[in-house]
Amino acid sequence: MADQAIEGTKMKLYYNRHAYPLDLERCPCDLHFVQYLESRRLEGKTIFHFGTGDHHLVGRDNHERGNPNEILAITASYQPDTGRSGEHESYIDFIVNNPAAANYYKVLFADVYTLSPRTLPNFDVVTLFHLCEFYNEEKSRYARLDDRKLLEMLLSKLNAGGKVLFYTKSAGYVEKGREAAALVDDFISQGKLSIEDEYEALLICRRGGSY
Ligand SMILES: C[S@@+](CC[C@H](N)C(=O)[O-])C[C@H]1O[C@@H](n2cnc3c(N)ncnc32)[C@H](O)[C@@H]1O
């Protein structure tokens, strides 16, 4: 793994200089996800959610519905020197003011590509709505994972019957060389993923038989 001290470069951890508001016209994936959970009556599940947004819709909706599920979410939003706060600060603000929600909704500030299977629990549901949107081969070279390895790693953390969800209108799916679509298709053709369901713009897969 690349090490900035060894390479003598001044690498910085990837972070996202935005705190994304809810924009249902451009990005309805989190809304589709909470509707999917409710419509399929998914309760008592452990959920990994990649990309909270500043709105924290997934955690807030869970709280408003009586906390049916437990969620570990991740954000890389950080806006130093701007006077504006990032998505992790809005999470802190949310749980400080809604402490019961903190039992069921945790948000980690981290680059998702640095996650390790050894420090993660198993999940019933994993969202990868932003697969192939943010990884940069050059800037992310310190990270242990890339998009393919991230998908592999999170598949290895799925409980029996677990699901991984993709957003088929994401930039990674329909722009940027359609890399996410190609990756998912490749996993399906290798028998590592199989399609279980669709909901609005979400594709719901299970770990395939050959995994
Ligand atoms: C376009 S926003 C979408 C947020 C929300 N899912 C929505 O649809 O409104 C992308 C999200 O991914 C997070 N993100 C981007 N790159 C990341 C990375 N490398 N590690 C962890 N989170 C990342 C951002 O912090 C942000 O929460």
The ligand as an ORCA input file, in Angstrom:
! r2SCAN-3c Opt
* xyz 0 1
  C     -23.666     13.074     -4.153
  S     -23.648     12.862     -2.401
  C     -25.149     11.923     -2.198
  C     -25.648     11.884     -0.803
  C     -26.972     11.121     -0.613
  N     -26.767      9.674     -0.784
  C     -28.011     11.629     -1.576
  O     -28.297     10.922     -2.552
  O     -28.506     12.747     -1.365
  C     -22.340     11.684     -2.193
  C     -22.125     11.178     -0.788
  O     -21.031     10.268     -0.786
  C     -20.083     10.642      0.201
  N     -18.752     10.250     -0.280
  C     -18.169     10.593     -1.445
  N     -16.966     10.013     -1.565
  C     -16.767      9.301     -0.439
  C     -15.697      8.507      0.046
  N     -14.585      8.325     -0.650
  N     -15.838      7.918      1.251
  C     -16.974      8.094      1.987
  N     -18.012      8.847      1.571
  C     -17.912      9.448      0.391
  C     -20.247     12.142      0.336
  O     -19.747     12.583      1.587
  C     -21.771     12.264      0.197
  O     -22.396     11.953      1.429
*
